[in-house]
Amino acid sequence: MKRVALVALVLMIPVPAMAQQMCWISPAEGSENIVILRVEHTATIPNDEYVVIYNTGRTSVDLSGWVVFDSYYETYRHLPPTARTDPLITMHIYRIPYGVVLKSHCWVRICSGYGKNNGLYLYRDLRTQWLKDEGDTLYLMDNYCNLISQFTW
C-alpha cells in the first residue's frame, strides 16, 4: 500500500513544459556539461538496453532527482495533474536516485533491466524494453525542470 501511494505521489509532481519554461531556479553550475552521450535501443533483453549520461566538464554535478523522459513527455506535459497518476507512466519516466553525483569526465549508465545500483550503473527494474527501436527522443531534465540534454534517434 505504501509503495502505491509513493508511486502516485511521485507521478503527480508536475514537470513543466520545456516550451513554457517556468523554472524559477537556474540549472546548477556544471549542468551545461551533462549530456546524453549514447542510447542503446536495439537490445533483445532489458539489461542490454541503456542510456549513458556523461559529464564533459571539470566539476562534479549532482544528478539527484533528475528525470529522463522518452517522447511520451510531449503528451504528459499537457495532462492535468489528476491524469498523471496512471501507473503506466512509469514506463516513460525515470527519476535518478538521490546521491548520484557525476564526476568530471565520468559517465553513468541507466539500464532498463534488473540489477543493483552502483556508481556506474543504475537500473530501472523493468521486465520489458523502455526505448523504441524505430526512433524516439529522450529528455534529461534537472530537478528544477530545466532541459539539460536531449537525444533523438
Beta strands, then each sheet from edge to edge (+ up, - down):
strand 1: 34-40
strand 2: 50-55
strand 3: 61-62
strand 4: 67-69
strand 5: 93-95
strand 6: 101-102
strand 7: 107-111
strand 8: 121-123
strand 9: 137-141
strand 10: 147-152
sheet 1: 1+ 2- 7+ 8+
sheet 2: 3+ 6-
sheet 3: 5+ 4- 9+ 10-
end
